[in-house]
Amino acid sequence: MTLAISIGQCSITGPRPRNEDFAGAVTPTGETLDAKGMLLAVADGVGGHAKGREAAEFTVRGLLNDYYATPDTWSIAQAIDQVLGALNRWLVAHAARTRETAGMATTLSALVLRGTRWHLAHVGDSRIYLYRDRDLTRLTEDHTWAHPELSNVLHRAVGLDARLAVDHADGEIEAGDLFVLMSDGVWNTLGDGGIAGVLAQGGDPDALAAALVMQAEAQGAHDNCTALVARVDSLPQAALRDRLAEAVRLSLPPRLNVGDELDGLRVDAVLHESRLTLLYRVTELESGDARVLKTLRDGADPDAIAALVHEEWLARRVVSPQFPQVIAHRARSRLYYLMTWHEGASLRARLDAGHHFDIEQVVKLGCSVLRALGTLHRLGIVHRDIKPDNLHLDSQGVLRVLDLGVAASDGEDFKEINNPGTPSYMAPELFEGRPASESSDLFALGVTLYQLLTRHYPWGEIEPFQRPRFGEPVPPTRYRPDIPEWLEAVLLKAIAREPSARFETAEECLLALERGAHRPLALPRRPPLVERMPLRLLRALLALSLIGNILLLCLLLR
């Protein structure tokens, strides 16, 4: 069963010479419905301005079009904010061009229905209501100021100010819910009691939208009247937003050995096995192409299965030569997924084999990883486990980032198979329980490059379940004096204890590596002694100093 919504809308000019309201909805199907949901929006152009209608229509059409072009890995709030931010900038710039377009702005109330949850975005004094079990709840707050001569004055609208602040809220959907989006011409005339009274009469969404608008007109509405009604007819059985969730119903394959065949795939080698996961190198018998098959051990729990599905979902959306690509396999009868195979070895395997990375090679590898991280972060994905084991260098010298098994995305919160991260590469804030971020990914890369150059960790190896104390890191030149000063500055900035002292983005760190000695970073200032010494030690020194002064004073008094 999928999410099924019935939608109806009605808009009339009323006593105004022109209808400045605009409403619209997008009702996708298939994967787009699961990933992005249904989007509904109502806008009311700011009254008294010739271009109010144009602002309303431009904003609604722009949101309905561009929201579905944002990455699936973005959260709903992030996607809407990015789209509305661009639309707002255009309106502000366009309004400043001529006298005729001055003041061009609009309210906006938008609603996304996805899976079993609703999410709204709101600016201005249009409204969104939820009618459930004969109870009417207003979900939005009006952005107006009281005025002695006017009924209200907007202090927030799309196009009103260069900086747009959008209200967001979300909640659970229930079958039978009615969501009603309306302009102030309707709600200001009917009031909450009148709106509830119309909805209580029942009917299909088109009839309800028309009844709300006509009732408002009959009661003397002084503005355009627009209503959009969405009725929830059925909900999906699972909250997973992607059709890959259907893979949960598949059974796990048995433990495979070299030579075994499954769905037209022959196992050539067992690449890796952990407590939960299994990786095989397989050959597609029909094409002869080598692939990597990833699955779970038989008996894996539902959380592990959901995490594997999520990993495949993320990997499908990271289309880049710096990552293995997911291969569609129509004959799949068990729970696994296929990736491209690349001959080569991980950086960890090369370190273990005794390979010594020179400075030029490490800088080149660092630039490659930063480009890959930039791709992930722009998609709203945090890797959470950057380390030499997950960086693969193929026989052609192309570096790829592996294993999105514990990656997190803005768009959905899935449970991971393992605790995210490897202690020796984890940023200090992660040990305090703070969530992983782009900054912690860059920290892990800094530790990785440090290790490739020196074969040491900045704070020594950290064991699982250990709560380390992060003092000053050992400068990499202590182990390898030939590291140039500019590169040491980049590494120390990447692994700074405080996130605010690190690079803000992968692109900023990449620029520092690419500039190198031509435009070097300054070495970070060494903190004063009072910041580096623990409080207990300072207290002990002060106590000893006090005792010494007392002894000296006693000697002088004699």
C-alpha positions, 0 to 999 in steps of 0.5 A: 500500500502506498500513500494516497491523497485526494486533492481539491482546490478553489480560488475566486477573485471576490470583491478585488479587481484582480486575483492575487492568490495562487495555489498548486500541487504536485502528485508524483508516483513511484520512487519520486513519491517515496523520496520527495512526497506530495507538495501542496502550496498556497500563496497570496501576493502582497495586496496593493502592489501591481505585481502581487499575483506575479510574485505568488505564481512565480513562488508557487510554480518555482517551488513545485518545480525546483523542489523535485530537482533537489537531491533525494538525500537532502531533508525536506527543510533543507530542500525547501529552504534552498529553493525558497532562498533562490526564489526570494533573492530573485524577487528582491532583485526584480522588485528593485529594478523598476517602480512598477515592481517595487514591493513585489512579495507574497505569502507562502504556505507549503505542505509536503506529505511523505510516507507517514509524516507531514512537513510544512514550510510557512511565511506570511499570513496564509494558513494551514489547518489539520482537521482530524476526528472533528477537531480543527488545529491550526498548524501555522503562525501568522507573521503580522504586526498589529496596526491601528489603521490596517487589519494587519501588517506583514513582517515576513514574506517571500520577496520582502527582505533579502534574508528569508526566515521560514517556519518549519514543522512536522508531524504524523499523518493518520488515514482520514486526515484533512489538510486545508491550506487557505489565504487570509480571505477565507480564514479571516472571514470564516474564523476557526469555527466557520472553517470547522463547520464547513469541514464537518459537513463532509464531502470530497476535497473539491466540494470542501474547497469550493464550500469554504471559498463560497461561504467566505464570499457569502459572509462578505470577504473583502479579499481574494479567497483560495482554499486547497484541501488534501484528504489522506485516503491511505498510508504506506505500511512502512515508513521507509521512503524508498521503494528499496524498502521492498527488499526487506521482504527478501531473504538473505542468501546463505553463506557462499563459497568460491564457485557457488552461483546465485541469480546468474552470479558466480562467486570468485572470492570472499573479499571481506567478512565481519560480524554482520556483513559479507563482501564477495567478488562475483562474475556476471555469467551473462556479461562476464563482468566482475562485480562486488556483492554486499550482503549480511550474514544469515540471521541479521536483525531488522535494524541491520537489514534496514541499514543495508537497504539505506546504504544501497539507497545512498550509494545509488544517489552518489553518482561519481567516479570517486565512488563504486557505482551500484549495478542494477540486477533484475534477477535479484532474488535475495537481499544483497546489492551489486557494485562495480569492481575495481582492481587495486588495494586500499590504502590500509593494505598498502601501508600494511605491505610496507609502502611509503607514501611520499609527500607529493602522493599524499597531497594528490590523494588528499585532493582526491578524497576532498573532491569525493567528500565535497560530492557527499557533503553537497548531497547532505551526506556525512560519511562518518568513517573516513580512514585508510581502510575505506580509501581504495586506489585502483591499478590506474591510480584512481582513488575511490571512497568505499563503504557508506554503511554508516553514512548519515543523510539529512533526508532520513534517520536510519539506524546504522549496522555498527557504531559509526566511526573508528576511534583513532579517526574520530573527532573529539566532539564525537566522544562527547555524544555530538553528531557527526558532521562535515567537520568530523569527516575533514578531521578523519581525513586529516588523521588519515593523511597524517598517518599516511605520512608518518605511520603514527596517529596524532594522539596515539592509537585509540582503543574502542570504548576508550575516552581519550583526552585530546591535548596538543597533537604531536606535530607530524614533523616530529616523525618526518622532518621533511614535511614542508611547513605549509603541509603541516599547517594544513594537517594541524588545521584539519585535526584541530580539537575545536570544530570552529578552528578547522576548515569549514568545507571540503572545498576550503581544505582542497584549496589549501592543499592545491595552493601549497607553498604558493599561498601557505596557511600560517601555522596555528598559534600555540596556545598559552601555557594556562590553556595547555595545562590541566586545571589540577596541575595549575592549582598544584603549582599555585599551592606550591608557590604559596607554600614557598612564599610562606616559607620565605616570609617565615625565614625573613621574619626570623 
